[in-house]
Amino acid sequence: MARKTTLSIVNTAKKKSKSGLKNQRSAGKPDVELGKRIRLRRVEIDISQSELADKLGVSFQQVQKYEKGVNRVGAARLQQIATALDVPVTFFYDDDGLGKRASDSKREVESLLFIDSAFSLRLLRAYASVKNQKVQRQFLSLIESIAANE
C-alpha cells in the first residue's frame, strides 16, 4: 500500500507579528493615499469603477480595493491606471521637496481630496455651470450664510 504524503502550507503573510510590527508587504498609509488620488481622478473625469476596471482588465472589486488602499498597486498597474485616467504617474505621488510649483500642485490635490464626496462635486459642478458672475457671488454668499448659521 502506497503511503500518502501531504503538504502543509504555512501562512507567513500575517498582518501583525507577535512583536506587534506590521508585515512590510501589506498595504499601508501610502497605499491609502494613492487610492484616494486614484478615486479623486476617476470621479473628476466622471467614470465609474466598472469603466476603469474594464480599461485595466480587472474586476470593479479590484478597483475598489486599490481605491481603499486594501491592495497595493504595482508599478506596471499604476502606469495602466495613469494612462486610463489620462494623468502622468507623478499625479499619484507626493511632491515634497520639488519646489514651489510642486507644493502648489500638492495643495490643489489635497484640496480636491478634502472635497472628494458626491455632494461636494455636485455643488462644484452646479456652481461652475452658472455663467453669470453676479449670480455666482450670490450663490457663494448664500452658501456661506447657511454655513455660518450651522
C-alpha positions, 0 to 999 in steps of 0.5 A: 500500500502506497503511503500518502504524503501531504503538504502543509502550507504555512501562512507567513503573510500575517498582518501583525507579528507577535512583536506587534510590527506590521508585515512590510508587504501589506498595504499601508498609509501610502497605499491609502493615499494613492487610492484616494488620488486614484478615486479623486481622478476617476470621479473628476473625469466622471467614470465609474469603477466598472469603466476603469476596471474594464480599461485595466482588465480587472474586476470593479472589486479590484478597483475598489480595493486599490481605491481603499488602499486594501491592495497595493498597486504595482508599478506596471498597474499604476502606469495602466491606471495613469494612462486610463485616467489620462494623468502622468504617474507623478499625479499619484505621488507626493511632491515634497521637496520639488519646489514651489510649483510642486507644493502648489500642485500638492495643495490643489490635490489635497484640496480636491481630496478634502472635497472628494464626496458626491455632494461636494462635486455636485455643488462644484459642478452646479456652481461652475455651470452658472455663467453669470458672475453676479449670480455666482457671488450670490450663490457663494454668499448664500452658501456661506450664510447657511454655513455660518448659521450651522 
